[in-house]
Amino acid sequence: MIRRDINGGWILITQHDHAELSGQIMTHWGNDMFVRPEPYDQVLFAVREHDSGWKEWDSLPKINTETGYPANFTEMSFEDQGDIWRRCYKPYSQDQPYASCLVALHFSKFSRNNLRKDPGNQVAESLHKELKEYVADGFNLQISDGNLKQIPNDVIKNLKLLQIGDIISLALCHGWRSVEITEVPYNYRGSETTLHIESGDGFNYTVTPYPFDEPVLKFSIQSRSLQSKTFSDDEELREKLSASRYENLDFTIRKG
């Protein structure tokens, strides 16, 4: 669940809806300066479905027991993360193998960060090993000294495109006012830049340099509002969320 702060409450957006927005955004990636993703269908599938495994979790959201806030996607156990991540990539291993491995590689970056925060955690170590082995098998890579070796350039660039779509969508969903994304590929030959994403209101954004195929893009995503900051338990959160109405959040992206 994505938790957007509003006065006296929250706007909540599901992870899957956020991922769908990522896919809508990256559908427009590519112009005279920026090359389109390749293989296009596989990369866009990975972007669009990278959080599909969250549907069950978001249908029964939980609170952060320390704050009473609705728990967001960073506030959960390694066990829960592993279960969700597996549901994001494993269902597509046969029909969309490239996309499936790209999503697993995306989560392997998060699992590595988990290990940095909690070195020696056996659950985190096991999950990270599982993700690396899945990616190695899918992309026919070697693992040496615990690291994936010789990841193809196209895979590295397409992983970055997945991450870019993820970050831009997160910026819109959270209402972030300023974001920089580094190492953004112009093409698959090594040319890179930094994207600057700015907003004065959390709904209308500019991007510089501009990587999209239309000068103004408009997007809409479903959300639900809660008029309380804290909740006593999971059931209270679920009851109030169930009683809330769906509303659209509308965004624009234009050239900076």
CORHURA-V861839 format. One line per field, one symbol per residue. ss: DSSP state (2 for helix, 1 for strand, 0 for the rest). A space follows every 50 residues. Layout:
ss=???
This chain:
ss=01111100111110222222222222001000000000022222222220 02222222200010000001000000022222222222222200002222 22222222222222222000022222222222222222200111001110 00222222222222222222222200011111111000000111111110 00011111000100011111111111000000022222222220011111 111110
